[in-house]
Amino acid sequence: MITVSVLYPNEANLRFDMDYYLNRHIPLVRRLLGSALKGVQVERGISGGTPGSSAPFFVLVHLTFDSLDAFQAAFGPHAAAIQQDIPNYSSVTPIVQVSEVTSS
């Protein structure tokens, strides 16, 4: 199993429309990626590790797939549509990381 993590840095002058993200972008992603997408977890950063510090990331999203091949096959044909939607809810470019799940 793999997780595709999409991290939105908590930058100065950040614009992020959480309502749009949760109610339009995530449903778009679910629809386009179909049954290859096994799960979605959206997290909103509330703090850094030091008390009173800002979270380094405003939003983190974790998408679960059975394998890297399954992700690439599902995402590839829809990459442009998913990426073109980013300006509708965010002013920052997300960081993407693919990880292998080694324990649960």
C-alpha positions as CSV (number, residue, x, y, z in Angstrom):
1,M,0.0,0.0,0.0
2,I,1.2,3.6,-0.7
3,T,0.2,7.0,0.5
4,V,0.4,10.1,-1.7
5,S,0.8,13.0,0.6
6,V,-0.1,16.5,-0.7
7,L,1.2,19.2,1.6
8,Y,0.3,22.9,1.3
9,P,3.0,25.1,3.0
10,N,1.7,27.6,5.5
11,E,3.2,30.6,3.7
12,A,2.7,34.3,4.3
13,N,-0.4,35.7,2.5
14,L,-1.7,32.2,2.0
15,R,-5.1,31.9,0.4
16,F,-6.8,28.6,0.9
17,D,-10.6,28.0,0.5
18,M,-11.2,25.0,2.7
19,D,-14.9,24.9,1.8
20,Y,-14.1,24.7,-1.9
21,Y,-11.4,22.2,-1.2
22,L,-13.6,19.8,0.8
23,N,-16.8,20.2,-1.2
24,R,-15.5,20.5,-4.8
25,H,-11.9,19.6,-5.2
26,I,-11.8,16.4,-3.1
27,P,-15.0,15.1,-4.7
28,L,-13.4,15.8,-8.1
29,V,-10.4,13.8,-7.1
30,R,-12.5,11.0,-5.8
31,R,-14.6,10.9,-9.0
32,L,-11.6,11.1,-11.4
33,L,-9.4,8.5,-9.6
34,G,-12.3,6.1,-9.1
35,S,-11.9,2.8,-7.4
36,A,-8.1,3.0,-7.4
37,L,-8.3,5.6,-4.6
38,K,-8.8,3.6,-1.4
39,G,-9.0,6.4,1.1
40,V,-8.6,10.2,1.6
41,Q,-7.6,11.9,4.8
42,V,-7.6,15.7,5.0
43,E,-5.8,17.4,7.9
44,R,-5.6,21.1,8.8
45,G,-2.4,22.2,10.6
46,I,-3.0,23.9,13.9
47,S,0.4,24.2,15.5
48,G,4.1,23.5,15.1
49,G,6.1,21.4,17.5
50,T,6.9,24.3,19.7
51,P,4.1,25.7,21.8
52,G,2.7,28.9,20.2
53,S,4.4,28.2,16.8
54,S,2.6,28.1,13.5
55,A,2.0,24.8,11.7
56,P,4.5,24.5,8.9
57,F,1.7,23.2,6.6
58,F,-1.8,24.7,6.4
59,V,-3.3,21.5,4.9
60,L,-2.1,18.0,4.5
61,V,-3.9,15.4,2.4
62,H,-3.2,11.7,2.3
63,L,-4.5,9.6,-0.6
64,T,-4.2,5.8,-0.3
65,F,-3.7,3.4,-3.1
66,D,-2.8,-0.3,-3.4
67,S,0.4,0.4,-5.2
68,L,2.5,3.0,-7.0
69,D,1.4,1.5,-10.4
70,A,-2.3,1.8,-9.3
71,F,-1.8,5.5,-8.4
72,Q,0.1,6.3,-11.6
73,A,-2.5,4.6,-13.8
74,A,-5.4,6.4,-12.1
75,F,-3.7,9.8,-11.8
76,G,-1.9,10.1,-15.2
77,P,-5.0,10.5,-17.4
78,H,-6.4,13.1,-15.0
79,A,-3.3,15.0,-13.8
80,A,-4.0,18.1,-15.8
81,A,-7.6,18.4,-14.6
82,I,-6.7,17.9,-11.0
83,Q,-3.8,20.3,-11.1
84,Q,-5.7,23.0,-13.0
85,D,-8.2,23.1,-10.2
86,I,-5.5,24.2,-7.6
87,P,-5.8,28.0,-8.3
88,N,-9.6,27.7,-7.5
89,Y,-8.8,27.1,-3.8
90,S,-5.1,27.8,-3.1
91,S,-2.5,30.4,-3.8
92,V,0.4,28.0,-3.0
93,T,1.9,25.2,-5.0
94,P,1.6,21.9,-3.0
95,I,4.5,19.6,-2.2
96,V,3.8,15.9,-3.2
97,Q,5.4,12.9,-1.7
98,V,4.7,9.2,-2.4
99,S,5.4,6.9,0.5
100,E,5.2,3.2,1.1
101,V,3.1,2.3,4.1
102,T,5.2,0.1,6.4
103,S,2.9,-0.3,9.4
104,S,-0.6,0.7,10.5
